Amino acid sequence: MTTDPQRNVQASFSLDESGAITVDWVVLSAAVIGLGMVVLLPVAFSADSSASGIANYISNLKVGYGND
């Protein structure tokens, strides 16, 4: 029975768990950034509409001397 050296290399590579820790940090950072974007997009749009409503309310206020 003969063994294929390429198959041994592939099996050894796929079972090896001593990779660079930077890969883990890249994946973790991408997940955190993606989650942050998912959370911030709805907040940004609601804050913009709230700011417009407040600006409209303030612009209609009568402020100062002599304004009735």
SEROKE-150476 format. One record per residue: z, x, y of N, C-alpha, C in turn; residue in three letters. Coordinates in steps of 0.001 Angstrom, whole numbers. Atoms other than C-alpha are relative to their C-alpha. Layout:
<sites>
<site><n_zz>Z</n_zz><n_xx>X</n_xx><n_yy>Y</n_yy><ca_zz>Z</ca_zz><ca_xx>X</ca_xx><ca_yy>Y</ca_yy><c_zz>Z</c_zz><c_xx>X</c_xx><c_yy>Y</c_yy><residu>ALA</residu></site>
...
</sites>
This chain:
<sites>
<site><n_zz>0</n_zz><n_xx>850</n_xx><n_yy>-1160</n_yy><ca_zz>0</ca_zz><ca_xx>0</ca_xx><ca_yy>0</ca_yy><c_zz>0</c_zz><c_xx>907</c_xx><c_yy>1238</c_yy><residu>MET</residu></site>
<site><n_zz>94</n_zz><n_xx>-808</n_xx><n_yy>-1212</n_yy><ca_zz>-1050</ca_zz><ca_xx>1475</ca_xx><ca_yy>3336</ca_yy><c_zz>517</c_zz><c_xx>-811</c_xx><c_yy>1181</c_yy><residu>THR</residu></site>
<site><n_zz>-486</n_zz><n_xx>663</n_xx><n_yy>-1209</n_yy><ca_zz>486</ca_zz><ca_xx>700</ca_xx><ca_yy>6684</ca_yy><c_zz>-891</c_zz><c_xx>386</c_xx><c_yy>1161</c_yy><residu>THR</residu></site>
<site><n_zz>830</n_zz><n_xx>-220</n_xx><n_yy>-1178</n_yy><ca_zz>-1439</ca_zz><ca_xx>377</ca_xx><ca_yy>9888</ca_yy><c_zz>884</c_zz><c_xx>588</c_xx><c_yy>1104</c_yy><residu>ASP</residu></site>
<site><n_zz>-851</n_zz><n_xx>-589</n_xx><n_yy>-1036</n_yy><ca_zz>2</ca_zz><ca_xx>2777</ca_xx><ca_yy>12501</ca_yy><c_zz>-2</c_zz><c_xx>-803</c_xx><c_yy>1300</c_yy><residu>PRO</residu></site>
<site><n_zz>74</n_zz><n_xx>796</n_xx><n_yy>-1231</n_yy><ca_zz>-1197</ca_zz><ca_xx>558</ca_xx><ca_yy>15360</ca_yy><c_zz>924</c_zz><c_xx>-1211</c_xx><c_yy>-94</c_yy><residu>GLN</residu></site>
<site><n_zz>-879</n_zz><n_xx>1152</n_xx><n_yy>198</n_yy><ca_zz>669</ca_zz><ca_xx>-2412</ca_xx><ca_yy>13898</ca_yy><c_zz>1466</c_zz><c_xx>405</c_xx><c_yy>141</c_yy><residu>ARG</residu></site>
<site><n_zz>-1374</n_zz><n_xx>-486</n_xx><n_yy>-138</n_yy><ca_zz>3857</ca_zz><ca_xx>-340</ca_xx><ca_yy>13673</ca_yy><c_zz>351</c_zz><c_xx>231</c_xx><c_yy>1466</c_yy><residu>ASN</residu></site>
<site><n_zz>-241</n_zz><n_xx>-241</n_xx><n_yy>-1420</n_yy><ca_zz>3516</ca_zz><ca_xx>663</ca_xx><ca_yy>17325</ca_yy><c_zz>177</c_zz><c_xx>-1329</c_xx><c_yy>729</c_yy><residu>VAL</residu></site>
<site><n_zz>-99</n_zz><n_xx>1310</n_xx><n_yy>-651</n_yy><ca_zz>2957</ca_zz><ca_xx>-2950</ca_xx><ca_yy>18395</ca_yy><c_zz>1308</c_zz><c_xx>-693</c_xx><c_yy>-354</c_yy><residu>GLN</residu></site>
<site><n_zz>-1249</n_zz><n_xx>632</n_xx><n_yy>424</n_yy><ca_zz>5903</ca_zz><ca_xx>-4221</ca_xx><ca_yy>16364</ca_yy><c_zz>1194</c_zz><c_xx>688</c_xx><c_yy>655</c_yy><residu>ALA</residu></site>
<site><n_zz>-1096</n_zz><n_xx>-737</n_xx><n_yy>-625</n_yy><ca_zz>8155</ca_zz><ca_xx>-1488</ca_xx><ca_yy>17685</ca_yy><c_zz>79</c_zz><c_xx>-299</c_xx><c_yy>1496</c_yy><residu>SER</residu></site>
<site><n_zz>26</n_zz><n_xx>284</n_xx><n_yy>-1436</n_yy><ca_zz>7056</ca_zz><ca_xx>-2171</ca_xx><ca_yy>21280</ca_yy><c_zz>505</c_zz><c_xx>-1406</c_xx><c_yy>293</c_yy><residu>PHE</residu></site>
<site><n_zz>-406</n_zz><n_xx>1385</n_xx><n_yy>-253</n_yy><ca_zz>7572</ca_zz><ca_xx>-5936</ca_xx><ca_yy>21022</ca_yy><c_zz>1486</c_zz><c_xx>-236</c_xx><c_yy>-280</c_yy><residu>SER</residu></site>
<site><n_zz>-1419</n_zz><n_xx>164</n_xx><n_yy>325</n_yy><ca_zz>11073</ca_zz><ca_xx>-5536</ca_xx><ca_yy>19560</ca_yy><c_zz>914</c_zz><c_xx>870</c_xx><c_yy>860</c_yy><residu>LEU</residu></site>
<site><n_zz>-799</n_zz><n_xx>-902</n_xx><n_yy>-833</n_yy><ca_zz>12213</ca_zz><ca_xx>-2864</ca_xx><ca_yy>22028</ca_yy><c_zz>540</c_zz><c_xx>-750</c_xx><c_yy>1209</c_yy><residu>ASP</residu></site>
<site><n_zz>-632</n_zz><n_xx>704</n_xx><n_yy>-1117</n_yy><ca_zz>14678</ca_zz><ca_xx>-4213</ca_xx><ca_yy>24602</ca_yy><c_zz>488</c_zz><c_xx>948</c_xx><c_yy>1088</c_yy><residu>GLU</residu></site>
<site><n_zz>-478</n_zz><n_xx>-963</n_xx><n_yy>-992</n_yy><ca_zz>15217</ca_zz><ca_xx>-1070</ca_xx><ca_yy>26659</ca_yy><c_zz>-1014</c_zz><c_xx>150</c_xx><c_yy>1133</c_yy><residu>SER</residu></site>
<site><n_zz>948</n_zz><n_xx>-20</n_xx><n_yy>-1111</n_yy><ca_zz>12948</ca_zz><ca_xx>-2017</ca_xx><ca_yy>29570</ca_yy><c_zz>694</c_zz><c_xx>337</c_xx><c_yy>1304</c_yy><residu>GLY</residu></site>
<site><n_zz>-545</n_zz><n_xx>-319</n_xx><n_yy>-1318</n_yy><ca_zz>13406</ca_zz><ca_xx>-1281</ca_xx><ca_yy>33227</ca_yy><c_zz>732</c_zz><c_xx>-1215</c_xx><c_yy>566</c_yy><residu>ALA</residu></site>
<site><n_zz>-801</n_zz><n_xx>1082</n_xx><n_yy>-587</n_yy><ca_zz>16067</ca_zz><ca_xx>-3330</ca_xx><ca_yy>34980</ca_yy><c_zz>-685</c_zz><c_xx>-571</c_xx><c_yy>1231</c_yy><residu>ILE</residu></site>
<site><n_zz>681</n_zz><n_xx>498</n_xx><n_yy>-1199</n_yy><ca_zz>13797</ca_zz><ca_xx>-3629</ca_xx><ca_yy>38013</ca_yy><c_zz>-849</c_zz><c_xx>-1221</c_xx><c_yy>-302</c_yy><residu>THR</residu></site>
<site><n_zz>784</n_zz><n_xx>1181</n_xx><n_yy>373</n_yy><ca_zz>11650</ca_zz><ca_xx>-6123</ca_xx><ca_yy>36127</ca_yy><c_zz>884</c_zz><c_xx>-1236</c_xx><c_yy>29</c_yy><residu>VAL</residu></site>
<site><n_zz>-941</n_zz><n_xx>1123</n_xx><n_yy>-33</n_yy><ca_zz>14696</ca_zz><ca_xx>-8351</ca_xx><ca_yy>35700</ca_yy><c_zz>304</c_zz><c_xx>-406</c_xx><c_yy>1433</c_yy><residu>ASP</residu></site>
<site><n_zz>-304</n_zz><n_xx>306</n_xx><n_yy>-1398</n_yy><ca_zz>15479</ca_zz><ca_xx>-8081</ca_xx><ca_yy>39410</ca_yy><c_zz>-1181</c_zz><c_xx>-650</c_xx><c_yy>699</c_yy><residu>TRP</residu></site>
<site><n_zz>1189</n_zz><n_xx>611</n_xx><n_yy>-608</n_yy><ca_zz>11902</ca_zz><ca_xx>-8932</ca_xx><ca_yy>40378</ca_yy><c_zz>-94</c_zz><c_xx>-1465</c_xx><c_yy>-406</c_yy><residu>VAL</residu></site>
<site><n_zz>61</n_zz><n_xx>1384</n_xx><n_yy>480</n_yy><ca_zz>11960</ca_zz><ca_xx>-12062</ca_xx><ca_yy>38228</ca_yy><c_zz>1123</c_zz><c_xx>-825</c_xx><c_yy>617</c_yy><residu>VAL</residu></site>
<site><n_zz>-1132</n_zz><n_xx>710</n_xx><n_yy>-590</n_yy><ca_zz>15409</ca_zz><ca_xx>-13054</ca_xx><ca_yy>39491</ca_yy><c_zz>-231</c_zz><c_xx>-255</c_xx><c_yy>1489</c_yy><residu>LEU</residu></site>
<site><n_zz>278</n_zz><n_xx>164</n_xx><n_yy>-1435</n_yy><ca_zz>14396</ca_zz><ca_xx>-12477</ca_xx><ca_yy>43126</ca_yy><c_zz>-1077</c_zz><c_xx>-1046</c_xx><c_yy>239</c_yy><residu>SER</residu></site>
<site><n_zz>1064</n_zz><n_xx>998</n_xx><n_yy>-142</n_yy><ca_zz>11215</ca_zz><ca_xx>-14510</ca_xx><ca_yy>42691</ca_yy><c_zz>541</c_zz><c_xx>-1404</c_xx><c_yy>-246</c_yy><residu>ALA</residu></site>
<site><n_zz>-583</n_zz><n_xx>1313</n_xx><n_yy>275</n_yy><ca_zz>13230</ca_zz><ca_xx>-17372</ca_xx><ca_yy>41203</ca_yy><c_zz>862</c_zz><c_xx>-476</c_xx><c_yy>1165</c_yy><residu>ALA</residu></site>
<site><n_zz>-856</n_zz><n_xx>377</n_xx><n_yy>-1131</n_yy><ca_zz>15730</ca_zz><ca_xx>-17337</ca_xx><ca_yy>44082</ca_yy><c_zz>-842</c_zz><c_xx>-362</c_xx><c_yy>1215</c_yy><residu>VAL</residu></site>
<site><n_zz>878</n_zz><n_xx>292</n_xx><n_yy>-1138</n_yy><ca_zz>12972</ca_zz><ca_xx>-17216</ca_xx><ca_yy>46709</ca_yy><c_zz>-732</c_zz><c_xx>-1321</c_xx><c_yy>-215</c_yy><residu>ILE</residu></site>
<site><n_zz>676</n_zz><n_xx>1263</n_xx><n_yy>299</n_yy><ca_zz>11076</ca_zz><ca_xx>-20029</ca_xx><ca_yy>44990</ca_yy><c_zz>921</c_zz><c_xx>-1192</c_xx><c_yy>155</c_yy><residu>GLY</residu></site>
<site><n_zz>-968</n_zz><n_xx>1086</n_xx><n_yy>-142</n_yy><ca_zz>14189</ca_zz><ca_xx>-22185</ca_xx><ca_yy>44798</ca_yy><c_zz>337</c_zz><c_xx>-236</c_xx><c_yy>1466</c_yy><residu>LEU</residu></site>
<site><n_zz>-258</n_zz><n_xx>137</n_xx><n_yy>-1431</n_yy><ca_zz>14908</ca_zz><ca_xx>-21487</ca_xx><ca_yy>48457</ca_yy><c_zz>-1117</c_zz><c_xx>-724</c_xx><c_yy>721</c_yy><residu>GLY</residu></site>
<site><n_zz>1133</n_zz><n_xx>680</n_xx><n_yy>-630</n_yy><ca_zz>11420</ca_zz><ca_xx>-22597</ca_xx><ca_yy>49440</ca_yy><c_zz>-20</c_zz><c_xx>-1481</c_xx><c_yy>-361</c_yy><residu>MET</residu></site>
<site><n_zz>-23</n_zz><n_xx>1400</n_xx><n_yy>431</n_yy><ca_zz>11738</ca_zz><ca_xx>-25788</ca_xx><ca_yy>47400</ca_yy><c_zz>1061</c_zz><c_xx>-780</c_xx><c_yy>767</c_yy><residu>VAL</residu></site>
<site><n_zz>-1082</n_zz><n_xx>671</n_xx><n_yy>-718</n_yy><ca_zz>15009</ca_zz><ca_xx>-26613</ca_xx><ca_yy>49164</ca_yy><c_zz>-298</c_zz><c_xx>-93</c_xx><c_yy>1490</c_yy><residu>VAL</residu></site>
<site><n_zz>171</n_zz><n_xx>-48</n_xx><n_yy>-1448</n_yy><ca_zz>13988</ca_zz><ca_xx>-25605</ca_xx><ca_yy>52691</ca_yy><c_zz>-1177</c_zz><c_xx>-824</c_xx><c_yy>516</c_yy><residu>LEU</residu></site>
<site><n_zz>1147</n_zz><n_xx>770</n_xx><n_yy>-491</n_yy><ca_zz>10633</ca_zz><ca_xx>-27413</ca_xx><ca_yy>52904</ca_yy><c_zz>376</c_zz><c_xx>-1424</c_xx><c_yy>398</c_yy><residu>LEU</residu></site>
<site><n_zz>-387</n_zz><n_xx>1348</n_xx><n_yy>-446</n_yy><ca_zz>12089</ca_zz><ca_xx>-30954</ca_xx><ca_yy>52923</ca_yy><c_zz>966</c_zz><c_xx>24</c_xx><c_yy>1182</c_yy><residu>PRO</residu></site>
<site><n_zz>-949</n_zz><n_xx>-95</n_xx><n_yy>-1106</n_yy><ca_zz>14890</ca_zz><ca_xx>-29856</ca_xx><ca_yy>55247</ca_yy><c_zz>-735</c_zz><c_xx>296</c_xx><c_yy>1300</c_yy><residu>VAL</residu></site>
<site><n_zz>746</n_zz><n_xx>-357</n_xx><n_yy>-1206</n_yy><ca_zz>12412</ca_zz><ca_xx>-28347</ca_xx><ca_yy>57708</ca_yy><c_zz>-729</c_zz><c_xx>-1214</c_xx><c_yy>566</c_yy><residu>ALA</residu></site>
<site><n_zz>725</n_zz><n_xx>1171</n_xx><n_yy>-489</n_yy><ca_zz>10340</ca_zz><ca_xx>-31539</ca_xx><ca_yy>57907</ca_yy><c_zz>955</c_zz><c_xx>-1061</c_xx><c_yy>544</c_yy><residu>PHE</residu></site>
<site><n_zz>-944</n_zz><n_xx>995</n_xx><n_yy>-512</n_yy><ca_zz>13382</ca_zz><ca_xx>-33782</ca_xx><ca_yy>58337</ca_yy><c_zz>656</c_zz><c_xx>489</c_xx><c_yy>1289</c_yy><residu>SER</residu></site>
<site><n_zz>-577</n_zz><n_xx>-536</n_xx><n_yy>-1236</n_yy><ca_zz>14835</ca_zz><ca_xx>-31462</ca_xx><ca_yy>60987</ca_yy><c_zz>-978</c_zz><c_xx>-159</c_xx><c_yy>1152</c_yy><residu>ALA</residu></site>
<site><n_zz>1013</n_zz><n_xx>157</n_xx><n_yy>-1045</n_yy><ca_zz>11557</ca_zz><ca_xx>-31618</ca_xx><ca_yy>62919</ca_yy><c_zz>-44</c_zz><c_xx>-1443</c_xx><c_yy>491</c_yy><residu>ASP</residu></site>
<site><n_zz>32</n_zz><n_xx>1400</n_xx><n_yy>-419</n_yy><ca_zz>11530</ca_zz><ca_xx>-35415</ca_xx><ca_yy>62919</ca_yy><c_zz>1299</c_zz><c_xx>-391</c_xx><c_yy>710</c_yy><residu>SER</residu></site>
<site><n_zz>-1271</n_zz><n_xx>266</n_xx><n_yy>-680</n_yy><ca_zz>15219</ca_zz><ca_xx>-35517</ca_xx><ca_yy>63877</ca_yy><c_zz>-14</c_zz><c_xx>583</c_xx><c_yy>1403</c_yy><residu>SER</residu></site>
<site><n_zz>77</n_zz><n_xx>-629</n_xx><n_yy>-1318</n_yy><ca_zz>14582</ca_zz><ca_xx>-33118</ca_xx><ca_yy>66745</ca_yy><c_zz>-889</c_zz><c_xx>-809</c_xx><c_yy>931</c_yy><residu>ALA</residu></site>
<site><n_zz>882</n_zz><n_xx>836</n_xx><n_yy>-825</n_yy><ca_zz>11726</ca_zz><ca_xx>-35317</ca_xx><ca_yy>67983</ca_yy><c_zz>721</c_zz><c_xx>-1265</c_xx><c_yy>450</c_yy><residu>SER</residu></site>
<site><n_zz>-761</n_zz><n_xx>1197</n_xx><n_yy>-357</n_yy><ca_zz>13972</ca_zz><ca_xx>-38391</ca_xx><ca_yy>67905</ca_yy><c_zz>1053</c_zz><c_xx>285</c_xx><c_yy>1053</c_yy><residu>GLY</residu></site>
<site><n_zz>-1012</n_zz><n_xx>-374</n_xx><n_yy>-992</n_yy><ca_zz>16719</ca_zz><ca_xx>-36618</ca_xx><ca_yy>69819</ca_yy><c_zz>-655</c_zz><c_xx>295</c_xx><c_yy>1341</c_yy><residu>ILE</residu></site>
<site><n_zz>704</n_zz><n_xx>-317</n_xx><n_yy>-1244</n_yy><ca_zz>14219</ca_zz><ca_xx>-35318</ca_xx><ca_yy>72388</ca_yy><c_zz>-454</c_zz><c_xx>-1270</c_xx><c_yy>704</c_yy><residu>ALA</residu></site>
<site><n_zz>409</n_zz><n_xx>1273</n_xx><n_yy>-606</n_yy><ca_zz>12866</ca_zz><ca_xx>-38838</ca_xx><ca_yy>72951</ca_yy><c_zz>1194</c_zz><c_xx>-730</c_xx><c_yy>607</c_yy><residu>ASN</residu></site>
<site><n_zz>-1201</n_zz><n_xx>663</n_xx><n_yy>-514</n_yy><ca_zz>16381</ca_zz><ca_xx>-40220</ca_xx><ca_yy>73388</ca_yy><c_zz>483</c_zz><c_xx>671</c_xx><c_yy>1287</c_yy><residu>TYR</residu></site>
<site><n_zz>-481</n_zz><n_xx>-726</n_xx><n_yy>-1176</n_yy><ca_zz>17394</ca_zz><ca_xx>-37506</ca_xx><ca_yy>75846</ca_yy><c_zz>-945</c_zz><c_xx>-180</c_xx><c_yy>1181</c_yy><residu>ILE</residu></site>
<site><n_zz>955</n_zz><n_xx>136</n_xx><n_yy>-1108</n_yy><ca_zz>14196</ca_zz><ca_xx>-37860</ca_xx><ca_yy>77875</ca_yy><c_zz>105</c_zz><c_xx>-1367</c_xx><c_yy>676</c_yy><residu>SER</residu></site>
<site><n_zz>-139</n_zz><n_xx>1335</n_xx><n_yy>-580</n_yy><ca_zz>14958</ca_zz><ca_xx>-41564</ca_xx><ca_yy>78458</ca_yy><c_zz>1341</c_zz><c_xx>-212</c_xx><c_yy>704</c_yy><residu>ASN</residu></site>
<site><n_zz>-1299</n_zz><n_xx>136</n_xx><n_yy>-661</n_yy><ca_zz>18495</ca_zz><ca_xx>-40946</ca_xx><ca_yy>79757</ca_yy><c_zz>-141</c_zz><c_xx>216</c_xx><c_yy>1501</c_yy><residu>LEU</residu></site>
<site><n_zz>-60</n_zz><n_xx>-157</n_xx><n_yy>-1457</n_yy><ca_zz>19149</ca_zz><ca_xx>-41351</ca_xx><ca_yy>83468</ca_yy><c_zz>1206</c_zz><c_xx>878</c_xx><c_yy>307</c_yy><residu>LYS</residu></site>
<site><n_zz>-1064</n_zz><n_xx>-955</n_xx><n_yy>-270</n_yy><ca_zz>21164</ca_zz><ca_xx>-38352</ca_xx><ca_yy>84562</ca_yy><c_zz>-161</c_zz><c_xx>513</c_xx><c_yy>1426</c_yy><residu>VAL</residu></site>
<site><n_zz>35</n_zz><n_xx>-588</n_xx><n_yy>-1331</n_yy><ca_zz>22068</ca_zz><ca_xx>-37119</ca_xx><ca_yy>88023</ca_yy><c_zz>429</c_zz><c_xx>-993</c_xx><c_yy>1058</c_yy><residu>GLY</residu></site>
<site><n_zz>-411</n_zz><n_xx>832</n_xx><n_yy>-1129</n_yy><ca_zz>22938</ca_zz><ca_xx>-38495</ca_xx><ca_yy>91441</ca_yy><c_zz>-1160</c_zz><c_xx>-852</c_xx><c_yy>478</c_yy><residu>TYR</residu></site>
<site><n_zz>996</n_zz><n_xx>885</n_xx><n_yy>-570</n_yy><ca_zz>21053</ca_zz><ca_xx>-41452</ca_xx><ca_yy>92788</ca_yy><c_zz>-902</c_zz><c_xx>-674</c_xx><c_yy>-1007</c_yy><residu>GLY</residu></site>
<site><n_zz>810</n_zz><n_xx>680</n_xx><n_yy>1023</n_yy><ca_zz>19498</ca_zz><ca_xx>-42520</ca_xx><ca_yy>89484</ca_yy><c_zz>781</c_zz><c_xx>-1194</c_xx><c_yy>-524</c_yy><residu>ASN</residu></site>
<site><n_zz>-684</n_zz><n_xx>1201</n_xx><n_yy>492</n_yy><ca_zz>20367</ca_zz><ca_xx>-46069</ca_xx><ca_yy>88514</ca_yy><c_zz>-567</c_zz><c_xx>-446</c_xx><c_yy>-1313</c_yy><residu>ASP</residu></site>
</sites>
